[in-house]
Amino acid sequence: MGKPRSVWVSSVSIRVYPWLITNFGINVFAPSDSQWMAQALRLAERGLYSTSPNPRVGCVLVRDGKSVGSGWHQRAGEPHAEVYALREAGGAARGATAYVTLEPCSHHGRTPPCAEALIEAGMARVVVAVQDPNPEVAGAGIARLRAAGIAVESGLMEAEARELNVGFFARMTRGTPWLRSKIAMSLDGRTALGNGKSQWITGDAARQDVQRWRARSCAVLTGINTVLADDAQLNVREIGGMIPAPRGGASNPPSPPTHPSPPLSGREEGGASAPPLTRGGQEEGLRQPLRVVLDSQLRIPLEARVLYGGGRTLVYTALHDERKIGLLQDLGATVAVMPDGNGQVDLPAILRDLAQRGCNEVLVEAGSILNGALLRAGLADELLLYIAPQLLGDAARSMAQLGELTSLEQRVGLKWQDMRQVGKDLRISVKVEKANPPQSPLARGEALLP
Ligand SMILES: NC(=O)c1ccc[n+]([C@@H]2O[C@H](COP(=O)([O-])OP(=O)(O)OC[C@H]3O[C@@H](n4cnc5c(N)ncnc54)[C@H](OP(=O)(O)O)[C@@H]3O)[C@@H](O)[C@H]2O)c1
């Protein structure tokens, strides 16, 4: 019969064609279904900065055309979205439809299974945006609901639900985080002057916007040259509002969508697309990303700012230098030795390691060497480009050292995702196309550098 697909029809058609669902595996959704699921997605977005390593999930319970309960998952170890929604609905949940952005869990983790809670509450129908990629769930939640006689449909707004949890899906399905490289550059694609100066190519609004991408990431990854050149702290600060919305359940008001999918001409001032956050710096509720430095020879100075301030620091190295490792550990840093056989840090290995540490999204803030290495190895998933209206000329550094390509087959294919204005700069997001990576010399990481 093939993969079930979703079709959009009027509510009248839903009554006319229910046999499609049972006989052909076709899910039929009414316009109101998509409205409720959109609301559940907006709730899920409220967990953008706080749920990892768990996914961002929202839930709305609807009975007689009205919301009777809603909620979103806020932090790992705390109740799931469905639990908040059921608590709010109480007895009104009986006979309701649940709109959930991710398949309800079926296993006992840190919290009891949500599928059981929905069954016990007497749900009549459950609409799921996307199946949970977690092997511990992976369809078992839906199967459990169906076994209890509940009508379950899935696939409504699946693309949006996947995008919201792009890192969680990457970690669960391929065992590595989603790797997003942030690159601030001039219109001629230059990221630093020949002498290494790069502060600041882009304006205040762009740099403030970067803070939001840091805040949603589990880790910020950089190369040792950037640490030596910029001595950046790489934590989340100076945001003018960067604390996740306060704890609480379903009664929290919905926030604007994170990815409103604007046209390519969309305009944004200061990264206004993310959920509203309360003002603050290091205050309660702010989750600092893990700061990760690739430093094969342990050149990092003990006074480097990345070793201090808010957040933990992880240094990957290729060198078994017990003395320097001990000194870094005394400062609170974690050091992991992962050589690649060529005297550098093993990139695929550190990504697997970061996934094992629970990292879903990793933001790369490095120079052209590391960005080039990640692209050549086929490890970069997305480029977040901040483009300033200026030219830095030939002597300035490129955005990624790819070496000389001798055939257009070797080029890195990109797919436009989003473009908007941030202050005086442009922000362009592109996904890296990975069609047939094993055939590409770039993806194989063959020596293209001169
Ligand atoms: N415009 C922007 O958005 C932006 C952002 C960040 C930095 N920058 C600028 O970029 C410049 C620094 O960039 P950069 O290109 O020289 O260095 P980088 O990309 O920051 O770091 C590269 C270094 O990482 C280390 N590394 C460890 N394992 C590696 C591996 N497997 N593959 C590649 N590198 C590995 C290498 O040093 P070892 O072999 O010694 O470990 C390598 O030289 C600075 O001027 C900084 O201001 C600009």
The ligand as a Tripos MOL2 file, in Angstrom:
@<TRIPOS>MOLECULE
LIG
   48    52     1     0     0
SMALL
NO_CHARGES

@<TRIPOS>ATOM
      1 N1         33.5560   35.7560   10.5660 N.am      1 LIG1
      2 C1         33.2450   34.7890   11.3990 C.2       1 LIG1
      3 O1         32.0870   34.3840   11.5130 O.2       1 LIG1
      4 C2         34.3420   34.1830   12.2190 C.ar      1 LIG1
      5 C3         33.9890   33.2370   13.2050 C.ar      1 LIG1
      6 C4         35.0130   32.6620   13.9370 C.ar      1 LIG1
      7 C5         36.3200   33.0370   13.6890 C.ar      1 LIG1
      8 N2         36.6190   33.9490   12.7540 N.ar      1 LIG1
      9 C6         37.9980   34.3270   12.4800 C.3       1 LIG1
     10 O2         38.6350   33.2100   11.9230 O.3       1 LIG1
     11 C7         40.0170   33.2710   12.2230 C.3       1 LIG1
     12 C8         40.4520   31.9270   12.7340 C.3       1 LIG1
     13 O3         40.0870   30.9680   11.7810 O.3       1 LIG1
     14 P1         41.0280   29.8250   11.2800 P.3       1 LIG1
     15 O4         40.4320   29.3470   10.0320 O.co2     1 LIG1
     16 O5         42.4360   30.2750   11.2920 O.co2     1 LIG1
     17 O6         40.9200   28.7270   12.4180 O.3       1 LIG1
     18 P2         39.6980   27.9670   13.0810 P.3       1 LIG1
     19 O7         38.8190   27.4270   12.0270 O.co2     1 LIG1
     20 O8         39.0840   28.7730   14.1450 O.co2     1 LIG1
     21 O9         40.4640   26.7730   13.8030 O.3       1 LIG1
     22 C9         41.1640   25.8760   12.9970 C.3       1 LIG1
     23 C10        42.0320   25.0340   13.8620 C.3       1 LIG1
     24 O10        41.2700   24.0200   14.5330 O.3       1 LIG1
     25 C11        42.1690   22.9860   14.8480 C.3       1 LIG1
     26 N3         41.6330   21.6750   14.4880 N.ar      1 LIG1
     27 C12        41.6870   20.5850   15.2810 C.ar      1 LIG1
     28 N4         41.2530   19.5310   14.6250 N.ar      1 LIG1
     29 C13        40.9110   19.9270   13.3880 C.ar      1 LIG1
     30 C14        40.4140   19.2330   12.2690 C.ar      1 LIG1
     31 N5         40.1560   17.9230   12.2980 N.pl3     1 LIG1
     32 N6         40.1960   19.9430   11.1480 N.ar      1 LIG1
     33 C15        40.4290   21.2610   11.1100 C.ar      1 LIG1
     34 N7         40.9070   21.9700   12.1540 N.ar      1 LIG1
     35 C16        41.1530   21.2980   13.2940 C.ar      1 LIG1
     36 C17        43.4160   23.1920   14.0100 C.3       1 LIG1
     37 O11        44.4750   23.6410   14.8490 O.3       1 LIG1
     38 P3         45.3460   22.5370   15.5960 P.3       1 LIG1
     39 O12        45.8250   21.5700   14.5550 O.co2     1 LIG1
     40 O13        46.4320   23.2650   16.2590 O.co2     1 LIG1
     41 O14        44.4290   21.8940   16.5490 O.co2     1 LIG1
     42 C18        43.0480   24.2720   13.0470 C.3       1 LIG1
     43 O15        44.1050   25.0760   12.6320 O.3       1 LIG1
     44 C19        40.1880   34.3680   13.2340 C.3       1 LIG1
     45 O16        40.7120   35.4720   12.5720 O.3       1 LIG1
     46 C20        38.7960   34.6490   13.7020 C.3       1 LIG1
     47 O17        38.6570   36.0080   14.0580 O.3       1 LIG1
     48 C21        35.6540   34.5260   12.0050 C.ar      1 LIG1
@<TRIPOS>BOND
     1     1     2 1
     2     2     3 2
     3     2     4 1
     4     4     5 ar
     5     4    48 ar
     6     5     6 ar
     7     6     7 ar
     8     7     8 ar
     9     8     9 1
    10     8    48 ar
    11     9    10 1
    12     9    46 1
    13    10    11 1
    14    11    12 1
    15    11    44 1
    16    12    13 1
    17    13    14 1
    18    14    15 2
    19    14    16 1
    20    14    17 1
    21    17    18 1
    22    18    19 2
    23    18    20 1
    24    18    21 1
    25    21    22 1
    26    22    23 1
    27    23    24 1
    28    23    42 1
    29    24    25 1
    30    25    26 1
    31    25    36 1
    32    26    27 ar
    33    26    35 ar
    34    27    28 ar
    35    28    29 ar
    36    29    30 ar
    37    29    35 ar
    38    30    31 1
    39    30    32 ar
    40    32    33 ar
    41    33    34 ar
    42    34    35 ar
    43    36    37 1
    44    36    42 1
    45    37    38 1
    46    38    39 2
    47    38    40 1
    48    38    41 1
    49    42    43 1
    50    44    45 1
    51    44    46 1
    52    46    47 1
@<TRIPOS>SUBSTRUCTURE
     1 LIG1         1 GROUP 0 **** ****
